[in-house]
Amino acid sequence: MFKNLFASLQKVGKALMLPVSVLPVAGILLGVGAANFSWLPDILKLWHRQVVLCLVKCLYYLQ
């Protein structure tokens, strides 16, 4: 009797292991998705400007 009960509970435990192990990763992804990245376009514009200036200078010196 206890053998069958333990076997059934073991199957339930195995079935719950994957969803429980995925929960921390899902929480991290939700946190990253909800983060405020409003500063990112400004940084990319600055970076793009610096790269273009560097390329222009390099092309000028290579002539």
Helices and strands as residue ranges (DSSP letters): H 2-34, H 40-62
